[in-house]
Amino acid sequence: MNTPHTRRGSAGLLAKLMETVRPEFRAEVFCPPRNSPVFFPGECRIPSCPTTLTMGRLKLCRTHHHRWAAAGRSADLDGWAAQEDARLRQRSQVSACLISGCNRARAAHGLCHRHASR
């Protein structure tokens, strides 16, 4: 079995590297800050969308760019964005089951899966 040999001075190279590389880049997984213009070009123009930009000129993420294109590429992009934001906010709110005391989410006919199957 071959084992790597450490050459003289390699510990010095590591020390030089650690001096040069900033602490935030030394982690196993690098998570850049959201306000970094180098790693994040910005966020989607839809306020309730946390995704970073893909289409920089339009300030839309990839998903919303596809949705905007599928909707006919409305000239009123700000109006479309407001409607899309309202749709996303409504979708993110989970409605409760109509049976009093049940804390599960609605599935069919206003009831959770358990009450709907009964």
Buried (B, 14 or more C-beta within 10 A) or exposed (E): EEEEEEEEEEEEEEEEEEEEEEEEEEEEEEEEEEEEEEEEEEBBBBEBBEEBBBBEEBBBBEEBBEBBEEEEEEEEBEEBBEEBBEEBEEEEEEEEBEBEEBEBEBBEEEBBEEBBEE
